[in-house]
């Protein structure tokens, strides 16, 4: 007798998020997305999302920017850092990889079923936004102060 139950389908206890802090080359503003998910409705974040199986962290970060804003990132400036968030309610650990990139693109398009808005903000404006997690301001501040690391920290070819 065979079973249709897949015991490996449970959500993992450790989740990986990849994202890019995107800075506009022309005006120095940062790209933020406003969340539409019930658990973080109306909160602002930089473009980021879950790492898909078989995907490397750079591909995931670039994919998320494209999916959430319509902006294609071809070249990263560097790596901002790894950040941890522990979700006590769901007993999950979230590991966030944050990268930095510049773009001169101004026009954005976003999926209105997942996001409420996408906008450019100065660093001063970001400080006054209702951010999704506490580390977002710290991450953007590291980019603002040019505290980024070279991409060769990783042992795979950066595409």
Secondary structure, DSSP 8 states (H G I E B T S, - for coil): ------TT-S--SEEEEEEEEEEETTT--EEEEEE-SGGGTT-EE-SEEE--TT--HHHHHHHHHHHHHS-------EEEEEEEEEETTTTEEEEEEEEEEEE--------TTTEEEEEEE-HHHHHTS-BSSTHHHHHHHHHHTT--B-GGGSSS---
